[in-house]
């Protein structure tokens, strides 16, 4: 597999790829970060997941009707950690940042 240049490229190289509907939603949520360098993928995925989760919680959208968005948040955070595996020395800091930022979301909503 070739080296991914951007966050979008990194997502495109996932094997197996996400199901089509999920992939489309991930691309929408990652749009503001799509052209960032792939070395920034962990932060980009985490930021996109955090943003979407905050939006869902702010609108009380946690029912079955929001299943695709909730699944996308889960996938974004999971991909943040998968991408971080490329630089394991940063994994502990990413985990700490993710836990802190995600835990603060309900307070901000």
C-alpha positions in Angstrom: 0.0 0.0 0.0 1.4 3.4 -0.9 2.0 6.2 1.7 -1.1 8.3 2.2 -0.5 12.0 1.5 -3.7 13.4 3.0 -6.3 12.5 5.6 -8.7 11.7 2.7 -6.1 9.4 1.2 -5.6 7.7 4.5 -9.3 6.9 4.8 -9.4 5.7 1.2 -6.7 3.1 2.0 -8.6 1.3 4.7 -9.0 -2.4 4.2 -11.7 -3.5 4.3 -13.3 -0.2 3.4 -16.3 1.0 5.5 -19.7 0.2 4.0 -20.7 2.8 1.4 -23.2 4.8 3.5 -20.8 5.0 6.4 -17.9 6.0 4.1 -20.0 8.8 2.5 -20.9 10.1 6.0 -17.3 9.9 7.1 -16.2 11.9 4.1 -18.8 14.6 4.8 -17.7 14.9 8.4 -14.0 14.9 7.5 -14.4 17.5 4.7 -12.8 20.3 6.7 -9.8 18.1 7.4 -9.6 16.1 4.1 -6.5 17.9 2.7 -4.5 17.9 5.9 -1.3 15.8 5.8 -1.9 12.2 6.7 0.5 12.7 9.6 -2.3 14.8 11.2 -4.9 12.0 10.7 -5.3 11.2 14.4 -6.1 14.8 15.3 -8.3 15.2 12.2 -10.4 12.1 12.9 -10.7 13.0 16.6 -11.7 16.6 15.8 -14.4 15.4 13.3 -15.7 12.8 15.7 -15.8 15.3 18.6 -17.6 17.9 16.6 -20.2 15.5 15.4 -20.8 14.1 18.9 -21.2 17.6 20.3 -23.7 18.4 17.6 -25.7 15.2 18.2 -25.8 15.8 22.0 -26.7 19.4 21.6 -29.8 18.5 19.6 -30.6 15.4 21.7 -30.1 13.2 18.7 -29.2 9.8 20.2 -32.0 7.7 19.0 -32.2 5.0 16.3 -32.8 7.8 13.8 -29.2 9.0 14.4 -27.6 5.6 14.1 -25.5 6.4 11.1 -24.1 9.5 12.7 -23.4 7.7 16.0 -21.7 4.9 14.1 -19.7 7.6 12.2 -18.5 9.1 15.5 -17.4 5.7 16.7 -15.6 5.1 13.4 -13.9 8.5 13.5 -12.5 7.9 17.0 -11.5 4.4 16.1 -9.7 5.6 13.0 -7.9 8.3 15.1 -6.4 5.5 17.2 -5.6 3.3 14.1 -3.8 6.3 12.5 -2.0 7.0 15.7 -0.5 3.5 15.6 1.8 4.8 12.9 3.4 7.0 15.7 3.0 4.9 18.9 5.1 7.4 20.9 2.1 9.8 20.6 -0.6 7.3 21.5 -0.7 8.0 25.2 -1.1 11.7 24.6 -3.9 11.1 22.0 -5.7 8.9 24.4 -5.5 11.5 27.2 -6.6 14.3 24.9 -9.5 12.2 23.5 -10.8 11.2 26.9 -10.6 14.8 28.2 -12.2 16.4 25.2 -15.0 13.8 24.8 -15.8 13.8 28.5 -16.2 17.6 28.4 -18.7 17.5 25.5 -21.9 17.1 27.6 -20.9 20.0 29.8 -20.5 22.2 26.8 -23.9 21.2 25.3 
